[in-house]
Amino acid sequence: MKPAVVLALAAAVPGCAPSAPPARASELPACVVAAVTDGDTLRCQDGRRVRLIGIDAPEREQGEWFAPSRDRLRALAPAGATIRLEADVTPRDRYGRTLAWAWRRDILLNERMVREGWAVLYTVAPDVRYADRVRAAQAAARAAGAGLWASGGFDCLPADFRRGRCR
């Protein structure tokens, strides 16, 4: 039997028709942005809270450093925008937020926030798929004095602030 005939027969028999290739195992349902909480967290219209993997942004209690970081993520992922979420290894953090690498068009938002100096590298193994990219982005941002690096915004890193090591 010729290949075209086999394909036609398979399509005619329920359950035998060729299917579209499956989505990549790491791809999560798309997120239509409802709101940006801070420079590393957003909420989707379906109610999911998403924590961007590999980065850390200033906490609200860090005063003047918080708003510019949050506002930059709002500009990159405005309300109503659709972003593609990519999982790594750990599906959720201890607060129930979805952990993801977030893409808008061809921009890895996690990396862009660090490259522009609005967040810093924050890796937690085993979720390190793009850690090298983010590490390189941080080196470039720091060297250029980009974003909060220019004004001392990372003199007290967010993780150190949360642990009470600096104020």
Secondary structure in CASP SS format (residue, H / E / C, confidence):
PFRMAT SS
TARGET T0000
AUTHOR 0000-0000-0000
METHOD secondary structure of the structure
MODEL  1
M C 1.00
K C 1.00
P H 1.00
A H 1.00
V H 1.00
V H 1.00
L H 1.00
A H 1.00
L H 1.00
A H 1.00
A H 1.00
A H 1.00
V C 1.00
P C 1.00
G C 1.00
C C 1.00
A C 1.00
P C 1.00
S C 1.00
A C 1.00
P C 1.00
P C 1.00
A C 1.00
R C 1.00
A C 1.00
S C 1.00
E E 1.00
L C 1.00
P C 1.00
A C 1.00
C E 1.00
V E 1.00
V E 1.00
A E 1.00
A E 1.00
V E 1.00
T E 1.00
D E 1.00
G C 1.00
D C 1.00
T E 1.00
L E 1.00
R E 1.00
C E 1.00
Q C 1.00
D C 1.00
G C 1.00
R C 1.00
R E 1.00
V E 1.00
R E 1.00
L E 1.00
I C 1.00
G C 1.00
I E 1.00
D E 1.00
A C 1.00
P C 1.00
E C 1.00
R H 1.00
E H 1.00
Q H 1.00
G H 1.00
E H 1.00
W H 1.00
F H 1.00
A H 1.00
P H 1.00
S H 1.00
R H 1.00
D H 1.00
R H 1.00
L H 1.00
R H 1.00
A H 1.00
L H 1.00
A C 1.00
P C 1.00
A C 1.00
G C 1.00
A C 1.00
T E 1.00
I E 1.00
R E 1.00
L E 1.00
E E 1.00
A C 1.00
D C 1.00
V C 1.00
T C 1.00
P C 1.00
R E 1.00
D C 1.00
R C 1.00
Y C 1.00
G C 1.00
R C 1.00
T E 1.00
L E 1.00
A E 1.00
W E 1.00
A E 1.00
W E 1.00
R E 1.00
R C 1.00
D C 1.00
I E 1.00
L E 1.00
L H 1.00
N H 1.00
E H 1.00
R H 1.00
M H 1.00
V H 1.00
R H 1.00
E C 1.00
G C 1.00
W C 1.00
A C 1.00
V E 1.00
L E 1.00
Y C 1.00
T C 1.00
V E 1.00
A C 1.00
P C 1.00
D E 1.00
V C 1.00
R C 1.00
Y C 1.00
A H 1.00
D H 1.00
R H 1.00
V H 1.00
R H 1.00
A H 1.00
A H 1.00
Q H 1.00
A H 1.00
A H 1.00
A H 1.00
R H 1.00
A H 1.00
A H 1.00
G C 1.00
A C 1.00
G H 1.00
L H 1.00
W H 1.00
A H 1.00
S C 1.00
G C 1.00
G C 1.00
F C 1.00
D C 1.00
C C 1.00
L C 1.00
P H 1.00
A H 1.00
D H 1.00
F H 1.00
R H 1.00
R C 1.00
G C 1.00
R C 1.00
C C 1.00
R C 1.00
END
